[in-house]
Amino acid sequence: MNVKIAQVAKQLPKYSCTTEEILPLLNVWLEGQEPRFVKKITKLFEGAAVNKRYSIMNPLEVFKATSFEEKNNIYCREVILLGEQVLSKALAKANWSPHSLDYIITVSCTGVMIPSLDAYLINKMNLRQDIVRLPVTEMGCVAGISGLIYAKNFLEANPGKRAALITVEAPTATFQLDDFSMANMVSAAIFGDGAACCLLSSHEKDHGPHILDQQMYHFYNTEDIMGFKLTNNGMKMVLDVEVPTIIASHFDAIIHPFLQKNGVEIKDIDYMIFHPGGKKIVATIEKIFTEFNKNIDDTKAILARYGNMSSATVLYVLERVFERNPQVGELGLMLSFGPGFTAQKILLRW
């Protein structure tokens, strides 16, 4: 049973800010801190390889001392709006009706909603009453690929069905004004908000790259190197500086057996669709892929234009590849890392 990604679309929030525009706000936020620290953080923002990022909040509002409840209320309001916009956009691109969907997966880790986003979308878009729902939370940046894997498994078991994966992330809603740790600084420097939607199908008449294979790889005893810690002020970022090194040490085990199982090697891959986790992680993966004469230019371009939008970001890279109209038979390798610690990948063939 061939499961295809029929279409992919993105949706950006209404506010945006360049790194140059953020620096004056940064100086106000860090007022009273040691000059050397302020200089260090300014250089961190300037060198983060993110030129612009989008936000569900006005840039001035992001730096206000709002409570967890206030920020989460903004999150709930805005992700519903973004989710409806991006699903509508994807359906229009594919020329699908909302009633043709059999399965809906919604992904987000940057706020708390019960009921989850999918329930709101069912009502707002009049989706079928028997649609199967799956909300995915607490998986962070890797969940864009996780959602694709769950959709693929459902469609593989159910021929002639269609699924929508909607990822909506708002890291600015998790920003901690009183947290001057390096984890929070790095997070503020690289993250932005955004939404994406992938439509998948096991209909014979639908077209798109086939998902040839998928796999999750879990790192032992690394639960504490990436994620969020829930505090009275909201979600406190956890990000270990050793993440790039840990990724590099496991790379061979993550990639080569997976490709070998499918009868291909890195040299056979035409499109490297890698999640832009941040400048250091991107540099680590780029160095490895360069040895195989492969580039991750699409990943770097998305990081520069939008920042790291957690689970949605890899789908922005995928959309960029879609826009190139790959040739029949070309291969794509999707790869993301996230809390757990985990690496997840998908092999595509056009």
C-alpha positions as CSV (number, residue, x, y, z in Angstrom):
1,M,0.0,0.0,0.0
2,N,1.6,3.3,-1.2
3,V,1.1,6.2,1.2
4,K,1.8,9.6,-0.4
5,I,2.3,13.1,0.8
6,A,-0.2,14.9,-1.5
7,Q,0.5,18.5,-0.4
8,V,2.2,20.7,2.1
9,A,1.4,24.3,3.1
10,K,2.6,26.8,5.7
11,Q,1.0,29.7,7.5
12,L,2.8,32.5,9.4
13,P,1.5,34.6,12.3
14,K,0.7,38.3,11.7
15,Y,3.7,39.7,13.6
16,S,7.3,39.5,12.5
17,C,10.7,41.0,13.6
18,T,14.2,41.0,12.2
19,T,17.1,40.3,14.4
20,E,18.2,43.9,13.9
21,E,14.8,45.1,15.2
22,I,15.1,42.8,18.2
23,L,18.4,44.1,19.5
24,P,17.0,47.3,21.0
25,L,14.4,45.2,22.8
26,L,17.1,42.9,24.0
27,N,19.0,45.8,25.6
28,V,15.9,46.8,27.5
29,W,15.3,43.3,28.7
30,L,18.9,42.8,29.9
31,E,19.1,46.1,31.6
32,G,20.9,45.7,34.9
33,Q,22.8,42.6,33.8
34,E,26.6,42.6,33.7
35,P,27.9,44.4,30.5
36,R,30.0,41.3,29.5
37,F,26.8,39.2,29.7
38,V,24.8,41.7,27.7
39,K,27.6,41.7,25.0
40,K,27.7,37.9,25.0
41,I,23.9,37.6,24.5
42,T,23.9,40.3,21.8
43,K,26.5,38.4,19.9
44,L,24.5,35.2,20.4
45,F,21.5,36.8,18.7
46,E,23.6,38.3,15.9
47,G,25.3,35.0,15.2
48,A,22.3,32.7,15.5
49,A,21.9,32.4,11.7
50,V,18.2,33.7,12.1
51,N,17.5,36.9,10.2
52,K,13.8,37.0,10.9
53,R,11.2,35.3,12.9
54,Y,7.4,35.5,13.2
55,S,5.3,35.7,16.3
56,I,1.7,35.3,17.6
57,M,2.4,38.4,19.7
58,N,3.6,41.9,19.0
59,P,7.4,42.0,19.7
60,L,6.8,44.5,22.5
61,E,4.2,42.2,24.1
62,V,6.7,39.3,24.1
63,F,9.0,41.2,26.4
64,K,6.2,42.1,28.9
65,A,5.9,40.3,32.2
66,T,2.7,38.4,31.4
67,S,1.6,35.4,33.4
68,F,1.6,31.8,32.2
69,E,-2.2,32.1,32.0
70,E,-2.1,35.2,29.9
71,K,0.4,33.9,27.4
72,N,-1.4,30.5,27.2
73,N,-4.7,32.2,26.5
74,I,-3.0,34.1,23.6
75,Y,-1.5,30.7,22.5
76,C,-4.9,29.0,22.5
77,R,-6.6,31.8,20.5
78,E,-3.9,32.1,17.9
79,V,-3.2,28.5,17.2
80,I,-6.8,27.9,16.5
81,L,-6.7,30.7,13.9
82,L,-3.4,29.5,12.4
83,G,-4.6,25.8,12.4
84,E,-7.7,26.7,10.4
85,Q,-5.8,28.9,8.0
86,V,-3.1,26.4,7.2
87,L,-5.5,23.4,6.9
88,S,-7.7,25.5,4.5
89,K,-4.7,26.5,2.5
90,A,-3.5,22.9,2.1
91,L,-6.9,21.6,1.2
92,A,-7.2,24.3,-1.5
93,K,-3.8,23.5,-2.9
94,A,-4.7,19.8,-3.1
95,N,-8.3,20.5,-4.3
96,W,-9.7,18.3,-1.5
97,S,-12.9,19.0,0.4
98,P,-12.8,19.1,4.2
99,H,-15.3,16.1,4.2
100,S,-12.8,13.9,2.4
101,L,-10.5,13.7,5.5
102,D,-10.6,10.5,7.5
103,Y,-7.9,11.2,10.0
104,I,-6.7,14.4,11.6
105,I,-3.4,14.8,13.6
106,T,-2.6,18.0,15.4
107,V,0.8,18.7,16.8
108,S,2.0,21.3,19.3
109,C,4.2,21.4,22.4
110,T,4.3,25.2,23.1
111,G,1.0,25.6,25.0
112,V,-1.8,23.7,26.8
113,M,-5.2,23.1,25.2
114,I,-7.9,20.7,26.4
115,P,-9.8,20.0,24.2
116,S,-7.0,19.9,21.7
117,L,-6.7,21.9,18.4
118,D,-8.3,19.1,16.3
119,A,-11.6,19.4,18.2
120,Y,-11.8,23.1,17.3
121,L,-10.9,22.4,13.6
122,I,-13.6,19.8,13.3
123,N,-16.2,22.4,14.3
124,K,-14.8,25.4,12.5
125,M,-14.3,23.5,9.2
126,N,-17.3,21.1,9.5
127,L,-15.1,18.0,9.2
128,R,-16.9,14.7,9.3
129,Q,-18.3,13.5,12.7
130,D,-16.6,10.1,12.3
131,I,-13.1,11.6,11.6
132,V,-10.4,9.9,13.7
133,R,-8.5,12.4,16.0
134,L,-4.9,12.2,17.3
135,P,-3.4,15.1,19.2
136,V,0.4,14.9,19.6
137,T,2.0,16.8,22.4
138,E,5.3,16.7,24.4
139,M,7.5,15.6,21.6
140,G,8.9,18.9,20.7
141,C,10.8,19.5,17.4
142,V,10.7,15.9,16.3
143,A,6.9,15.8,16.3
144,G,6.4,17.0,12.7
145,I,8.0,13.7,11.5
146,S,6.3,11.7,14.3
147,G,2.9,13.0,13.0
148,L,3.8,11.9,9.5
149,I,4.8,8.4,10.8
150,Y,1.5,8.1,12.6
151,A,-0.5,9.2,9.6
152,K,1.4,6.8,7.4
153,N,0.7,3.8,9.7
154,F,-3.0,4.7,9.7
155,L,-3.3,5.1,6.0
156,E,-1.2,1.9,5.3
157,A,-3.7,-0.1,7.3
158,N,-6.7,1.7,5.7
159,P,-6.6,1.9,1.8
160,G,-8.4,4.7,0.1
161,K,-8.2,7.1,3.1
162,R,-6.9,10.6,3.6
163,A,-5.2,12.3,6.5
164,A,-4.3,15.8,7.6
165,L,-1.3,16.6,9.8
166,I,-1.4,20.1,11.3
167,T,1.5,21.4,13.3
168,V,1.2,24.8,15.1
169,E,3.9,26.1,17.3
170,A,4.3,29.3,19.3
171,P,7.6,29.2,21.2
172,T,7.2,33.0,22.0
173,A,4.4,31.9,24.3
174,T,7.0,30.0,26.4
175,F,9.5,32.9,26.6
176,Q,10.6,33.4,30.2
177,L,11.3,37.0,31.0
178,D,13.0,36.4,34.4
179,D,15.1,33.4,33.2
180,F,18.7,34.5,32.3
181,S,20.0,31.0,31.8
182,M,21.9,30.2,28.6
183,A,19.2,27.7,27.6
184,N,16.6,30.5,27.6
185,M,18.9,32.8,25.8
186,V,19.6,30.3,23.0
187,S,15.9,29.5,22.8
188,A,15.0,33.2,22.5
189,A,17.7,33.7,19.8
190,I,16.7,30.8,17.5
191,F,12.9,30.2,17.9
192,G,10.0,31.6,16.0
193,D,6.3,30.8,15.6
194,G,4.6,29.1,12.6
195,A,2.2,26.5,11.4
196,A,2.3,23.9,8.6
197,C,0.0,21.2,7.2
198,C,0.7,18.0,5.3
199,L,-2.0,16.1,3.5
200,L,-1.4,12.4,3.1
201,S,-3.3,9.7,1.2
202,S,-3.7,6.0,0.5
203,H,-6.1,6.8,-2.4
204,E,-4.8,5.4,-5.7
205,K,-5.8,8.5,-7.6
206,D,-3.9,10.9,-5.3
207,H,-0.3,11.8,-6.2
208,G,2.8,12.8,-4.4
209,P,6.1,11.3,-3.0
210,H,5.6,7.9,-1.5
211,I,6.8,7.2,2.0
212,L,9.0,4.3,1.5
213,D,10.0,3.8,5.1
214,Q,10.1,5.4,8.5
215,Q,12.0,4.8,11.8
216,M,12.4,6.2,15.3
217,Y,15.7,6.0,17.0
218,H,15.8,6.6,20.8
219,F,18.9,7.6,22.7
220,Y,19.3,5.9,26.1
221,N,19.5,8.0,29.3
222,T,19.2,11.4,27.7
223,E,15.8,12.5,29.0
224,D,17.3,15.6,30.6
225,I,19.1,17.2,27.6
226,M,16.2,18.8,25.8
227,G,12.6,19.7,26.7
228,F,10.5,22.0,28.9
229,K,10.3,22.1,32.7
230,L,6.9,23.3,33.8
231,T,7.2,26.1,36.4
232,N,4.8,28.6,38.0
233,N,5.8,31.1,35.3
234,G,5.3,28.7,32.4
235,M,7.5,26.4,30.4
236,K,11.2,26.7,31.2
237,M,13.5,25.6,28.4
238,V,15.9,22.7,28.9
239,L,18.7,22.6,26.3
240,D,22.1,20.9,27.0
241,V,25.1,22.3,25.2
242,E,26.2,18.7,24.4
243,V,23.2,18.0,22.1
244,P,25.2,18.5,18.9
245,T,28.0,16.3,20.1
246,I,25.6,13.6,21.2
247,I,23.9,13.7,17.8
248,A,27.2,13.4,16.0
249,S,28.3,10.4,18.1
250,H,25.1,8.5,17.1
251,F,24.9,9.6,13.5
252,D,26.1,6.4,11.9
253,A,23.7,4.3,13.9
254,I,20.8,6.6,13.1
255,I,21.2,6.9,9.3
256,H,23.2,4.1,7.7
257,P,21.3,0.9,8.8
258,F,18.0,2.7,8.0
259,L,19.2,3.5,4.4
260,Q,20.8,0.1,3.9
261,K,17.6,-1.6,4.8
262,N,16.0,0.2,1.9
263,G,18.9,-0.6,-0.5
264,V,20.2,2.9,-0.7
265,E,23.1,5.0,0.6
266,I,23.5,8.7,1.4
267,K,25.0,9.3,-2.1
268,D,21.7,8.2,-3.6
269,I,19.6,10.8,-1.7
270,D,18.6,13.9,-3.8
271,Y,17.0,16.0,-1.1
272,M,18.2,16.3,2.5
273,I,15.1,17.5,4.4
274,F,16.6,18.2,7.8
275,H,15.0,20.1,10.7
276,P,16.9,23.3,11.5
277,G,17.2,22.9,15.2
278,G,19.7,25.7,15.6
279,K,23.1,27.0,14.2
280,K,25.2,24.5,16.1
281,I,23.1,21.4,15.3
282,V,22.9,22.5,11.6
283,A,26.6,23.0,11.5
284,T,27.1,19.5,13.0
285,I,24.9,17.8,10.4
286,E,26.2,19.9,7.6
287,K,29.8,18.8,8.3
288,I,28.7,15.1,8.3
289,F,26.7,15.4,5.1
290,T,29.5,17.4,3.3
291,E,31.7,14.3,3.6
292,F,29.2,12.6,1.3
293,N,29.0,15.6,-1.0
294,K,25.5,16.5,0.1
295,N,24.3,19.9,1.3
296,I,21.5,21.1,3.6
297,D,21.1,24.5,2.0
298,D,17.3,24.3,2.2
299,T,17.5,23.8,6.0
300,K,19.8,26.8,6.4
301,A,17.5,28.9,4.3
302,I,14.5,28.1,6.4
303,L,16.4,28.8,9.6
304,A,17.4,32.2,8.4
305,R,14.0,33.2,7.2
306,Y,11.8,31.9,10.0
307,G,14.0,30.5,12.9
308,N,13.2,27.2,14.5
309,M,9.5,26.7,14.8
310,S,9.7,23.4,16.6
311,S,7.7,20.6,15.0
312,A,6.5,22.7,12.0
313,T,10.0,23.7,10.7
314,V,10.9,20.4,8.9
315,L,7.6,20.8,7.0
316,Y,8.8,24.2,5.8
317,V,11.9,22.5,4.4
318,L,9.7,19.9,2.8
319,E,7.5,22.5,1.2
320,R,10.6,24.2,-0.2
321,V,11.6,20.9,-1.9
322,F,8.0,20.4,-3.2
323,E,8.3,23.8,-4.9
324,R,11.2,22.5,-7.0
325,N,9.0,19.8,-8.6
326,P,11.3,16.9,-8.0
327,Q,11.7,14.4,-10.8
328,V,10.1,10.9,-10.7
329,G,12.4,8.5,-8.9
330,E,14.2,11.1,-6.9
331,L,14.7,10.4,-3.1
332,G,14.3,12.6,-0.1
333,L,15.5,11.9,3.5
334,M,13.6,13.7,6.3
335,L,15.4,13.9,9.6
336,S,14.5,15.5,13.0
337,F,15.7,15.4,16.6
338,G,13.7,16.1,19.7
339,P,13.1,15.5,23.4
340,G,13.5,12.0,24.7
341,F,16.2,12.2,23.2
342,T,15.1,10.9,19.8
343,A,15.9,11.0,16.1
344,Q,13.2,10.2,13.6
345,K,13.4,9.9,9.9
346,I,11.4,9.2,6.7
347,L,12.5,8.1,3.3
348,L,10.6,9.6,0.4
349,R,10.5,8.7,-3.3
350,W,8.9,10.9,-6.0
